[in-house]
Amino acid sequence: MSENTNDSKTRVISNEDYFAEVQRILNEGKEVRIRIKGNSMLPFIKDGDTVLLRAYQGEPLVLGCNILAKDNDKFVFHRYVGKKKNQYVLAGDGNLVLREYVRATDIMAIAYMHYPQTGREAVDINRNWARLRGLGWYHLRLIRRIVAKLKR
């Protein structure tokens, strides 16, 4: 591939390689801005938006924060919604059923800024209101499932 920055070709790398590089940068004490892929964090974070991450260093997590973690062989960017038997429970805002259970050693980073691709101002997603709003949305899952079934 050409080194020319005007080249419109895209280079595709595996998730494993991508997140290994993210982890390396975080380990250097630097922040990393990543693009979100998928709709699991709707309605708050959309496909194509970016978030700024800081390395997780074992500090207590605040309910409602958004984290990047490795769940088995996949990487997830989801909300911390609880703790069960020494595992952190994660859920995507757009997900009506599934949850992930990860150990502290699986957590790579905590997100603290959200940059919508619409060009709106950056959002501090680690503030109380953003976390509480996300947790409230999570706790409405049952109602959201019922409404989704009624719409069919």
DSSP file (Angstrom, degrees, kcal/mol; ACC not computed):
  #  RESIDUE AA STRUCTURE BP1 BP2  ACC     N-H-->O    O-->H-N    N-H-->O    O-->H-N    TCO  KAPPA ALPHA  PHI   PSI    X-CA   Y-CA   Z-CA
    1    1 A M              0   0    0      0, 0.0     2,-0.0     0, 0.0    10,-0.0   0.000 360.0 360.0 360.0 144.7    0.0    0.0    0.0
    2    2 A S        -     0   0    0      1,-0.1     5,-0.1     2,-0.1     7,-0.0  -0.331 360.0-141.6 -67.1 146.2    1.2    3.5   -0.8
    3    3 A E        +     0   0    0      3,-0.0     2,-0.2    -2,-0.0    -1,-0.1   0.507  66.9 119.3 -83.0  -5.8    2.6    5.6    2.0
    4    4 A N    >   -     0   0    0      1,-0.2     3,-1.4     2,-0.1    -2,-0.1  -0.438  60.6-148.2 -65.0 126.0    0.8    8.6    0.4
    5    5 A T  T 3  S+     0   0    0      1,-0.3    -1,-0.2    -2,-0.2    -2,-0.0   0.666  96.6  61.8 -71.5 -15.4   -1.7   10.1    2.9
    6    6 A N  T 3  S+     0   0    0      2,-0.0    -1,-0.3     0, 0.0     2,-0.3   0.524  76.6 113.9 -85.5  -5.4   -3.9   11.1    0.0
    7    7 A D    <   -     0   0    0     -3,-1.4     0, 0.0     1,-0.1     0, 0.0  -0.497  58.7-153.6 -68.1 128.2   -4.3    7.5   -1.0
    8    8 A S        +     0   0    0     -2,-0.3    -1,-0.1     2,-0.1     2,-0.1   0.415  56.5 116.2 -87.4   3.3   -8.0    6.5   -0.5
    9    9 A K        -     0   0    0      1,-0.0     2,-0.4    -7,-0.0    -2,-0.0  -0.425  58.0-139.6 -71.7 147.9   -7.2    2.8    0.0
   10   10 A T        -     0   0    0     -2,-0.1     2,-0.5     2,-0.0    -2,-0.1  -0.878   3.7-141.9-110.3 140.5   -8.0    1.4    3.3
   11   11 A R        -     0   0    0     -2,-0.4     2,-0.5   -10,-0.0    -2,-0.0  -0.884  14.7-153.6-102.2 129.3   -5.8   -1.1    5.2
   12   12 A V        +     0   0    0     -2,-0.5     2,-0.3     0, 0.0    -2,-0.0  -0.890  16.2 176.4-106.9 129.1   -7.6   -3.8    7.1
   13   13 A I        -     0   0    0     -2,-0.5    -2,-0.0     1,-0.0     2,-0.0  -0.887  35.6 -93.4-125.6 160.7   -6.0   -5.4   10.1
   14   14 A S     >  -     0   0    0     -2,-0.3     4,-2.6     1,-0.1     5,-0.2  -0.306  29.6-119.5 -70.1 154.9   -7.4   -8.1   12.5
   15   15 A N  H  > S+     0   0    0      1,-0.2     4,-3.0     2,-0.2     5,-0.3   0.887 115.1  57.7 -58.9 -38.8   -9.1   -7.0   15.7
   16   16 A E  H  > S+     0   0    0      1,-0.2     4,-1.6     2,-0.2    -1,-0.2   0.927 110.5  41.5 -59.6 -46.7   -6.4   -8.9   17.6
   17   17 A D  H  > S+     0   0    0      2,-0.2     4,-1.9     1,-0.2    -1,-0.2   0.909 114.8  52.0 -67.3 -42.2   -3.6   -6.8   16.0
   18   18 A Y  H  X S+     0   0    0     -4,-2.6     4,-2.0     1,-0.2    -2,-0.2   0.949 113.9  41.6 -59.4 -50.7   -5.6   -3.6   16.4
   19   19 A F  H  X S+     0   0    0     -4,-3.0     4,-2.6     1,-0.2    -1,-0.2   0.756 108.2  60.4 -75.0 -22.8   -6.4   -4.1   20.1
   20   20 A A  H  X S+     0   0    0     -4,-1.6     4,-2.1    -5,-0.3    -1,-0.2   0.905 108.6  45.5 -64.3 -40.1   -2.8   -5.3   20.8
   21   21 A E  H  X S+     0   0    0     -4,-1.9     4,-2.3     2,-0.2    -2,-0.2   0.896 111.3  51.9 -69.2 -40.3   -1.7   -1.9   19.5
   22   22 A V  H  X S+     0   0    0     -4,-2.0     4,-2.5     1,-0.2    -2,-0.2   0.937 111.3  48.1 -58.4 -46.5   -4.3   -0.1   21.5
   23   23 A Q  H  X S+     0   0    0     -4,-2.6     4,-2.5     1,-0.2    -2,-0.2   0.890 109.2  53.1 -62.3 -40.8   -3.1   -2.0   24.6
   24   24 A R  H  X S+     0   0    0     -4,-2.1     4,-0.9     2,-0.2    -1,-0.2   0.921 111.0  46.1 -60.6 -44.8    0.5   -1.1   23.9
   25   25 A I  H ><>S+     0   0    0     -4,-2.3     5,-1.7     1,-0.2     3,-0.6   0.912 112.6  50.0 -66.0 -42.8   -0.3    2.6   23.7
   26   26 A L  H ><5S+     0   0    0     -4,-2.5     3,-2.0     1,-0.2    29,-0.2   0.893 105.7  57.2 -61.4 -39.7   -2.3    2.4   26.9
   27   27 A N  H 3<5S+     0   0    0     -4,-2.5    -1,-0.2     1,-0.3    -2,-0.2   0.749  98.8  60.8 -64.1 -23.4    0.5    0.6   28.6
   28   28 A E  T <<5S-     0   0    0     -4,-0.9    -1,-0.3    -3,-0.6    -2,-0.2   0.459 122.6-107.8 -80.4  -0.5    2.8    3.6   27.7
   29   29 A G  T < 5S+     0   0    0     -3,-2.0     2,-0.2     1,-0.3    -3,-0.2   0.601  78.3 130.2  85.1  11.8    0.4    5.8   29.8
   30   30 A K      < -     0   0    0     -5,-1.7    -1,-0.3     1,-0.1    25,-0.3  -0.582  58.8-115.0 -96.3 160.3   -1.1    7.5   26.7
   31   31 A E        -     0   0    0     -2,-0.2     2,-0.4    23,-0.1    23,-0.2  -0.606  26.9-152.2 -87.3 154.7   -4.7    8.0   25.9
   32   32 A V  E     -A   53   0A   0     21,-1.7    21,-3.3    -2,-0.2     2,-0.6  -0.996   5.9-153.0-132.6 134.2   -6.2    6.3   22.8
   33   33 A R  E     -A   52   0A   0     -2,-0.4     2,-0.3    19,-0.2    19,-0.2  -0.930  22.4-177.2-106.0 121.9   -9.1    7.4   20.6
   34   34 A I  E     -A   51   0A   0     17,-2.3    17,-2.3    -2,-0.6     2,-0.4  -0.862  26.1-119.6-120.7 154.0  -10.9    4.5   18.9
   35   35 A R  E     -A   50   0A   0     -2,-0.3     2,-0.4    15,-0.2    15,-0.3  -0.753  28.8-127.7 -89.7 135.4  -13.8    4.3   16.5
   36   36 A I        -     0   0    0     13,-3.4    12,-3.1    -2,-0.4     2,-0.5  -0.681  21.0-160.5 -84.8 132.9  -16.8    2.4   17.6
   37   37 A K        +     0   0    0     -2,-0.4     3,-0.2    10,-0.2     2,-0.1  -0.964  51.5  15.2-117.5 126.3  -18.1   -0.2   15.3
   38   38 A G  S    S-     0   0    0     -2,-0.5     3,-0.2     1,-0.1    10,-0.1  -0.412  81.4 -88.8 106.0 177.6  -21.6   -1.6   15.5
   39   39 A N  S >  S+     0   0    0      1,-0.1     3,-1.6    -2,-0.1    -1,-0.1   0.171  82.1 111.8-114.6  15.9  -24.8   -0.5   17.2
   40   40 A S  T 3  S+     0   0    0      1,-0.3    54,-3.2    -3,-0.2    55,-0.6   0.672  80.3  50.3 -69.2 -14.5  -24.6   -2.1   20.6
   41   41 A M  T >> S+     0   0    0      4,-0.3     4,-2.3    52,-0.3     3,-1.1   0.262  90.9 162.6-107.7  12.1  -24.2    1.3   22.4
   42   42 A L  T <4  +     0   0    0     -3,-1.6    53,-0.1     1,-0.3     4,-0.1  -0.434  50.6  28.3 -64.6 146.7  -27.2    3.0   20.7
   43   43 A P  T 34 S+     0   0    0      0, 0.0    -1,-0.3     0, 0.0     3,-0.1  -0.990 129.9  36.1 -94.1   1.7  -28.8    5.4   21.4
   44   44 A F  T <4 S+     0   0    0     -3,-1.1     2,-0.5     1,-0.2    -2,-0.2   0.888 123.4  29.8 -86.1 -40.0  -26.0    7.1   23.1
   45   45 A I  S  < S-     0   0    0     -4,-2.3    -4,-0.3    -6,-0.1    -1,-0.2  -0.987  78.1-156.9-124.8 126.1  -22.9    6.1   21.1
   46   46 A K    >   -     0   0    0     -2,-0.5     3,-2.3    -3,-0.1   -10,-0.3  -0.612  32.2 -81.8-105.0 159.3  -23.4    5.3   17.4
   47   47 A D  T 3  S+     0   0    0      1,-0.3   -10,-0.2    -2,-0.2    -1,-0.1  -0.362 119.4  24.2 -53.8 126.2  -21.5    3.3   14.8
   48   48 A G  T 3  S+     0   0    0    -12,-3.1    -1,-0.3     1,-0.4   -11,-0.1   0.162  92.3 121.3  98.3 -18.2  -18.6    5.5   13.6
   49   49 A D    <   -     0   0    0     -3,-2.3   -13,-3.4   -13,-0.1    -1,-0.4  -0.282  54.9-135.1 -66.8 163.5  -18.4    7.7   16.7
   50   50 A T  E     -AB  35 115A   0     65,-2.1    65,-3.6   -15,-0.3     2,-0.3  -0.903  14.1-160.9-122.7 155.4  -15.1    7.8   18.5
   51   51 A V  E     -AB  34 114A   0    -17,-2.3   -17,-2.3    -2,-0.3     2,-0.5  -0.967  17.4-129.0-132.6 149.7  -14.3    7.6   22.2
   52   52 A L  E     -AB  33 113A   0     61,-2.3    60,-2.4    -2,-0.3    61,-1.0  -0.871  29.8-160.7-100.8 128.7  -11.2    8.5   24.2
   53   53 A L  E     -AB  32 111A   0    -21,-3.3   -21,-1.7    -2,-0.5     2,-0.4  -0.808  14.1-162.8-114.1 148.0   -9.8    5.9   26.5
   54   54 A R  E     - B   0 110A   0     56,-2.3    56,-2.5    -2,-0.3   -23,-0.1  -0.949  39.9 -94.6-120.3 148.2   -7.5    5.8   29.5
   55   55 A A  E     - B   0 109A   0     -2,-0.4     2,-0.5   -25,-0.3    54,-0.3  -0.308  34.1-123.9 -61.3 140.3   -5.9    2.6   30.7
   56   56 A Y        -     0   0    0     52,-2.3    -1,-0.1     1,-0.1    -3,-0.0  -0.769  28.5-179.4 -84.6 128.0   -7.6    0.7   33.5
   57   57 A Q        -     0   0    0     -2,-0.5    -1,-0.1     2,-0.0    -2,-0.1   0.010  58.9 -84.8-121.7  27.7   -5.3    0.3   36.4
   58   58 A G  S    S+     0   0    0      1,-0.3     3,-0.1    46,-0.1    -2,-0.1   0.477  78.4 147.1  88.3   1.9   -7.4   -1.6   38.8
   59   59 A E        -     0   0    0      1,-0.1    -1,-0.3     0, 0.0     2,-0.1  -0.317  63.0 -83.2 -67.1 155.1   -9.2    1.4   40.4
   60   60 A P        -     0   0    0      0, 0.0     2,-0.2     0, 0.0    -1,-0.1  -0.366  48.7-126.6 -59.8 134.7  -12.7    0.8   41.6
   61   61 A L        -     0   0    0     -3,-0.1     2,-0.5    -2,-0.1     3,-0.0  -0.593  13.2-131.4 -83.3 145.3  -15.2    1.2   38.7
   62   62 A V    >   -     0   0    0     -2,-0.2     3,-2.1     1,-0.1    18,-0.2  -0.838  33.4-103.4 -95.4 129.8  -18.1    3.6   38.9
   63   63 A L  T 3  S+     0   0    0     -2,-0.5    18,-0.2     1,-0.3    72,-0.1  -0.219 106.0  27.0 -51.4 136.3  -21.4    2.1   37.9
   64   64 A G  T 3  S+     0   0    0     16,-3.0    -1,-0.3     1,-0.3    17,-0.1   0.315  85.9 135.1  93.7  -7.8  -22.5    3.2   34.5
   65   65 A C    <   -     0   0    0     -3,-2.1    15,-3.0    15,-0.2     2,-0.5  -0.360  56.0-120.2 -72.5 157.2  -19.0    3.9   33.1
   66   66 A N  E     -C   79   0A   0     45,-0.5    45,-2.9    13,-0.2     2,-0.3  -0.850  36.7-177.2-100.0 129.0  -18.1    2.7   29.6
   67   67 A I  E     -CD  78 110A   0     11,-3.0    11,-1.7    -2,-0.5     2,-0.5  -0.908  28.3-135.8-130.2 155.3  -15.3    0.2   29.3
   68   68 A L  E     +CD  77 109A   0     41,-2.5    40,-2.7    -2,-0.3    41,-1.7  -0.942  41.0 159.4-103.8 125.0  -13.3   -1.6   26.8
   69   69 A A  E     -CD  76 107A   0      7,-2.6     7,-3.0    -2,-0.5     2,-0.6  -0.938  42.3-116.0-143.0 162.8  -12.7   -5.3   27.8
   70   70 A K  E     -C   75   0A   0     36,-2.4     2,-0.6    -2,-0.3     5,-0.2  -0.922  24.7-169.4-103.2 122.7  -11.9   -8.6   26.3
   71   71 A D  E >   -C   74   0A   0      3,-3.0     3,-2.0    -2,-0.6     2,-0.4  -0.928  64.2 -55.3-114.3 105.1  -14.7  -11.2   26.7
   72   72 A N  T 3  S-     0   0    0     -2,-0.6    30,-0.0     1,-0.3    -2,-0.0  -0.496 123.1 -17.9  57.6-115.0  -13.3  -14.6   25.8
   73   73 A D  T 3  S+     0   0    0     -2,-0.4     2,-0.3    -3,-0.1    -1,-0.3   0.237 125.5  75.3-106.0  14.6  -11.9  -14.0   22.2
   74   74 A K  E <  S-C   71   0A   0     -3,-2.0    -3,-3.0   -59,-0.0     2,-0.4  -0.893  71.9-127.8-125.9 157.4  -13.7  -10.8   21.4
   75   75 A F  E     -C   70   0A   0     -2,-0.3     2,-0.4    -5,-0.2    -5,-0.2  -0.854  27.2-169.7-102.5 136.2  -13.3   -7.2   22.4
   76   76 A V  E     -C   69   0A   0     -7,-3.0    -7,-2.6    -2,-0.4     2,-0.6  -0.964  20.6-159.5-128.8 144.2  -16.4   -5.3   23.7
   77   77 A F  E     +C   68   0A   0     -2,-0.4     2,-0.3    -9,-0.2    -9,-0.2  -0.917  44.2 136.9-118.6 100.4  -17.1   -1.7   24.5
   78   78 A H  E     -C   67   0A   0    -11,-1.7   -11,-3.0    -2,-0.6     2,-0.3  -0.818  53.8 -85.5-140.6 175.5  -20.0   -1.7   26.8
   79   79 A R  E     -CE  66  91A   0     12,-2.3    12,-2.1    -2,-0.3     2,-0.6  -0.656  34.5-123.5 -89.8 138.8  -21.4   -0.2   30.0
   80   80 A Y  E     + E   0  90A   0    -15,-3.0   -16,-3.0    -2,-0.3    10,-0.2  -0.734  38.9 165.7 -79.8 117.7  -20.5   -1.5   33.5
   81   81 A V  E     -     0   0A   0      8,-2.9     2,-0.3    -2,-0.6     9,-0.2   0.454  53.3 -33.5-118.2  -3.6  -23.9   -2.3   35.1
   82   82 A G  E     - E   0  89A   0      7,-1.0     7,-3.4     2,-0.0     2,-0.4  -0.973  52.2-103.1 168.9 179.7  -23.1   -4.4   38.1
   83   83 A K  E     + E   0  88A   0     -2,-0.3     2,-0.4     5,-0.2     5,-0.2  -0.995  26.4 179.1-133.8 138.4  -20.9   -6.9   39.8
   84   84 A K  E >   - E   0  87A   0      3,-2.7     3,-1.1    -2,-0.4    -2,-0.0  -0.950  69.7 -19.3-144.6 118.9  -21.6  -10.6   40.4
   85   85 A K  T 3  S-     0   0    0     -2,-0.4     3,-0.1     1,-0.3    -1,-0.1   0.925 127.1 -48.5  50.5  54.6  -19.3  -13.1   42.1
   86   86 A N  T 3  S+     0   0    0      1,-0.2     2,-0.4    17,-0.0    18,-0.3   0.660 117.9 111.4  62.3  18.3  -16.2  -11.1   41.6
   87   87 A Q  E <   -E   84   0A   0     -3,-1.1    -3,-2.7    16,-0.1     2,-0.4  -0.941  68.1-124.2-119.7 146.9  -17.0  -10.5   37.9
   88   88 A Y  E     -EF  83 102A   0     14,-3.4    14,-2.5    -2,-0.4     2,-0.5  -0.738  21.6-139.9 -88.3 133.1  -18.0   -7.2   36.3
   89   89 A V  E     -EF  82 101A   0     -7,-3.4    -8,-2.9    -2,-0.4    -7,-1.0  -0.836  22.3-173.0 -97.4 125.9  -21.3   -7.3   34.4
   90   90 A L  E     +EF  80 100A   0     10,-2.9    10,-2.5    -2,-0.5     2,-0.3  -0.886   6.6 178.3-118.3 148.4  -21.3   -5.4   31.1
   91   91 A A  E     -E   79   0A   0    -12,-2.1   -12,-2.3    -2,-0.3     2,-0.3  -0.987  28.6-122.0-148.7 140.0  -24.2   -4.6   28.8
   92   92 A G    >   -     0   0    0     -2,-0.3     3,-1.5     6,-0.3   -51,-0.2  -0.612  23.5-129.7 -76.8 140.7  -24.5   -2.7   25.5
   93   93 A D  T 3  S+     0   0    0     -2,-0.3   -52,-0.3     1,-0.3    -1,-0.1   0.837 109.5  47.6 -60.2 -33.1  -27.0    0.2   25.7
   94   94 A G  T 3  S+     0   0    0    -54,-3.2     2,-0.4   -55,-0.0    -1,-0.3   0.462  92.5  98.0 -87.7  -0.9  -28.7   -1.1   22.5
   95   95 A N    <   -     0   0    0     -3,-1.5    46,-0.0   -55,-0.6   -55,-0.0  -0.742  51.5-169.1 -93.5 132.8  -28.8   -4.7   23.7
   96   96 A L  S    S+     0   0    0     -2,-0.4    49,-0.1    48,-0.1    -1,-0.1   0.600  80.2   5.6 -94.9 -12.7  -32.1   -5.9   25.2
   97   97 A V  S    S+     0   0    0      1,-0.1    -2,-0.1    48,-0.0    45,-0.0   0.639  97.8  89.7-135.0 -54.1  -30.9   -9.2   26.6
   98   98 A L        +     0   0    0      1,-0.0    -6,-0.3    -7,-0.0     2,-0.3  -0.141  41.4 179.1 -67.2 149.5  -27.2  -10.1   26.5
   99   99 A R        -     0   0    0     -8,-0.1     2,-0.4     2,-0.0    -8,-0.2  -0.959  18.1-139.2-138.0 156.2  -24.6   -9.3   29.1
  100  100 A E  E     -F   90   0A   0    -10,-2.5   -10,-2.9    -2,-0.3     2,-0.5  -0.915   7.1-152.2-114.3 147.8  -20.9  -10.1   29.4
  101  101 A Y  E     +F   89   0A   0     -2,-0.4     2,-0.3   -12,-0.2   -12,-0.2  -0.977  25.1 170.7-120.6 117.0  -19.2  -11.2   32.6
  102  102 A V  E     -F   88   0A   0    -14,-2.5   -14,-3.4    -2,-0.5     2,-0.2  -0.884  29.0-124.4-127.6 156.3  -15.5  -10.2   32.8
  103  103 A R    >>  -     0   0    0     -2,-0.3     3,-1.8   -16,-0.2     4,-0.5  -0.531  36.0-105.4 -90.0 163.7  -12.7  -10.2   35.4
  104  104 A A  G >4 S+     0   0    0    -18,-0.3     3,-1.2     1,-0.3   -46,-0.1   0.850 121.7  60.4 -57.5 -34.3  -10.8   -7.1   36.3
  105  105 A T  G 34 S+     0   0    0      1,-0.2    -1,-0.3   -47,-0.0    -3,-0.0   0.658  98.6  58.6 -70.1 -14.6   -7.8   -8.5   34.3
  106  106 A D  G <4 S+     0   0    0     -3,-1.8   -36,-2.4   -37,-0.1     2,-0.5   0.604  83.7  97.9 -86.9 -12.9  -10.0   -8.5   31.2
  107  107 A I  E <<  + D   0  69A   0     -3,-1.2   -38,-0.3    -4,-0.5   -51,-0.1  -0.652  44.0 173.9 -83.6 125.3  -10.6   -4.7   31.4
  108  108 A M  E     -     0   0A   0    -40,-2.7   -52,-2.3    -2,-0.5     2,-0.3   0.853  57.2  -9.2 -94.6 -44.0   -8.3   -2.7   29.1
  109  109 A A  E     -BD  55  68A   0    -41,-1.7   -41,-2.5   -54,-0.3     2,-0.4  -0.979  49.5-128.4-157.2 160.8   -9.6    0.8   29.4
  110  110 A I  E     -BD  54  67A   0    -56,-2.5   -56,-2.3    -2,-0.3     2,-0.3  -0.963  28.0-135.8-114.9 133.1  -12.3    3.3   30.6
  111  111 A A  E     +B   53   0A   0    -45,-2.9   -45,-0.5    -2,-0.4   -58,-0.2  -0.670  29.0 166.1 -87.2 142.1  -13.8    5.7   28.2
  112  112 A Y  E     +     0   0A   0    -60,-2.4    14,-0.8    -2,-0.3    13,-0.7   0.515  60.2  46.6-132.6 -11.2  -14.2    9.3   29.3
  113  113 A M  E     -BG  52 124A   0    -61,-1.0   -61,-2.3    11,-0.2     2,-0.4  -0.997  59.2-160.1-134.0 142.6  -14.9   11.3   26.2
  114  114 A H  E     -BG  51 123A   0      9,-2.6     9,-2.9    -2,-0.4   -63,-0.2  -0.978   1.5-164.6-120.8 129.5  -17.3   10.7   23.3
  115  115 A Y  E     -B   50   0A   0    -65,-3.6   -65,-2.1    -2,-0.4     7,-0.1  -0.887  15.0-146.5-116.9  98.8  -16.9   12.4   19.9
  116  116 A P    >   -     0   0    0      0, 0.0     3,-1.4     0, 0.0   -67,-0.1  -0.355  13.5-133.4 -62.7 142.3  -20.1   12.0   17.8
  117  117 A Q  T 3  S+     0   0    0      1,-0.3   -68,-0.0     2,-0.1   -69,-0.0   0.626  99.0  78.6 -72.7 -11.0  -19.3   11.8   14.1
  118  118 A T  T 3  S-     0   0    0      1,-0.1    -1,-0.3     3,-0.1     3,-0.1   0.585 112.4-113.0 -71.4  -8.9  -22.0   14.4   13.5
  119  119 A G    <   +     0   0    0     -3,-1.4    -2,-0.1     1,-0.2     3,-0.1   0.452  68.4 144.6  90.3  -0.5  -19.5   17.0   14.5
  120  120 A R        -     0   0    0      1,-0.1    -1,-0.2     3,-0.0     3,-0.1  -0.156  62.3 -71.7 -62.2 169.0  -21.4   17.9   17.7
  121  121 A E        -     0   0    0      1,-0.1    -1,-0.1    -6,-0.1    -3,-0.1  -0.217  58.2 -93.3 -61.2 152.0  -19.3   18.9   20.7
  122  122 A A        -     0   0    0     -7,-0.1     2,-0.5    -3,-0.1    -7,-0.2  -0.356  40.0-139.1 -63.7 148.0  -17.4   16.2   22.6
  123  123 A V  E     -G  114   0A   0     -9,-2.9    -9,-2.6    -3,-0.1     2,-1.1  -0.949   7.4-134.2-117.2 128.7  -19.3   14.7   25.5
  124  124 A D  E >   -G  113   0A   0     -2,-0.5     3,-1.0   -11,-0.2     6,-0.3  -0.703  25.2-177.0 -78.5 101.2  -17.8   13.8   28.9
  125  125 A I  T 3  S+     0   0    0     -2,-1.1   -12,-0.2   -13,-0.7    -1,-0.2   0.393  72.8  67.7 -86.5   4.7  -19.3   10.3   29.3
  126  126 A N  T 3  S+     0   0    0    -14,-0.8    -1,-0.2   -61,-0.1     2,-0.1   0.346  76.5 108.0-102.0   5.4  -17.7    9.9   32.7
  127  127 A R  S <> S-     0   0    0     -3,-1.0     4,-2.2   -15,-0.1     5,-0.2  -0.442  84.3-108.9 -78.0 157.5  -19.9   12.6   34.3
  128  128 A N  H  > S+     0   0    0      1,-0.2     4,-3.0     2,-0.2     5,-0.3   0.898 115.5  52.2 -53.3 -47.5  -22.6   11.6   36.7
  129  129 A W  H  > S+     0   0    0      1,-0.2     4,-2.7     2,-0.2    -1,-0.2   0.920 109.9  47.9 -60.7 -45.7  -25.5   12.5   34.3
  130  130 A A  H  > S+     0   0    0     -6,-0.3     4,-1.9     1,-0.2    -1,-0.2   0.910 115.3  45.3 -62.9 -42.5  -24.1   10.5   31.4
  131  131 A R  H  X S+     0   0    0     -4,-2.2     4,-2.5     2,-0.2    -2,-0.2   0.931 114.8  47.1 -66.6 -45.1  -23.6    7.4   33.6
  132  132 A L  H  X S+     0   0    0     -4,-3.0     4,-2.7    -5,-0.2    -2,-0.2   0.888 110.5  52.5 -64.6 -39.9  -27.0    7.7   35.3
  133  133 A R  H  X S+     0   0    0     -4,-2.7     4,-2.1    -5,-0.3    -1,-0.2   0.923 111.6  46.9 -60.6 -44.6  -28.7    8.2   32.0
  134  134 A G  H  X S+     0   0    0     -4,-1.9     4,-2.1    -5,-0.2    -2,-0.2   0.898 112.5  48.8 -65.3 -41.6  -27.1    5.0   30.7
  135  135 A L  H  X S+     0   0    0     -4,-2.5     4,-2.5     2,-0.2    -2,-0.2   0.900 110.2  51.9 -65.6 -40.0  -27.9    3.0   33.8
  136  136 A G  H  X S+     0   0    0     -4,-2.7     4,-0.7     2,-0.2    -2,-0.2   0.918 109.4  49.8 -60.2 -43.3  -31.5    4.2   33.6
  137  137 A W  H >< S+     0   0    0     -4,-2.1     3,-0.7     1,-0.2    -1,-0.2   0.894 109.9  51.6 -62.1 -41.1  -31.7    3.0   30.0
  138  138 A Y  H >< S+     0   0    0     -4,-2.1     3,-1.8     1,-0.2    -2,-0.2   0.924 106.6  52.8 -61.3 -45.2  -30.2   -0.3   31.1
  139  139 A H  H 3< S+     0   0    0     -4,-2.5     3,-0.3     1,-0.3    -1,-0.2   0.594 100.7  62.7 -71.7  -9.1  -32.8   -0.8   33.8
  140  140 A L  T <X S+     0   0    0     -3,-0.7     4,-2.9    -4,-0.7    -1,-0.3   0.269  70.6 110.8 -92.2   9.8  -35.6   -0.1   31.2
  141  141 A R  H <> S+     0   0    0     -3,-1.8     4,-2.7     1,-0.2     5,-0.2   0.886  73.8  51.0 -54.2 -45.4  -34.6   -3.2   29.3
  142  142 A L  H  > S+     0   0    0     -3,-0.3     4,-2.3     1,-0.2    -1,-0.2   0.943 113.7  44.4 -60.5 -47.8  -37.7   -5.2   30.1
  143  143 A I  H  > S+     0   0    0      1,-0.2     4,-2.6     2,-0.2    -1,-0.2   0.908 112.9  52.0 -62.2 -41.7  -40.0   -2.4   29.1
  144  144 A R  H  X S+     0   0    0     -4,-2.9     4,-2.3     1,-0.2    -2,-0.2   0.876 108.8  51.0 -63.4 -37.7  -37.9   -1.9   25.9
  145  145 A R  H  X S+     0   0    0     -4,-2.7     4,-2.3    -5,-0.2    -2,-0.2   0.923 110.8  48.5 -63.8 -44.7  -38.2   -5.6   25.1
  146  146 A I  H  X S+     0   0    0     -4,-2.3     4,-2.4     1,-0.2    -2,-0.2   0.935 112.4  47.9 -62.1 -46.5  -42.0   -5.5   25.5
  147  147 A V  H  X S+     0   0    0     -4,-2.6     4,-1.7     1,-0.2    -1,-0.2   0.908 110.6  52.2 -61.3 -41.7  -42.2   -2.4   23.3
  148  148 A A  H  X S+     0   0    0     -4,-2.3     4,-0.7     1,-0.2    -1,-0.2   0.906 110.6  47.8 -62.2 -41.4  -40.0   -4.0   20.7
  149  149 A K  H >< S+     0   0    0     -4,-2.3     3,-0.8     1,-0.2    -1,-0.2   0.886 110.0  52.4 -66.5 -38.7  -42.2   -7.1   20.6
  150  150 A L  H 3< S+     0   0    0     -4,-2.4    -1,-0.2     1,-0.2    -2,-0.2   0.819 103.9  57.9 -66.5 -30.4  -45.4   -5.0   20.3
  151  151 A K  H 3<        0   0    0     -4,-1.7    -1,-0.2     1,-0.2    -2,-0.2   0.703 360.0 360.0 -72.5 -19.2  -43.9   -3.1   17.3
  152  152 A R    <<        0   0    0     -3,-0.8    -1,-0.2    -4,-0.7    -2,-0.1   0.502 360.0 360.0 -70.0 360.0  -43.5   -6.4   15.4
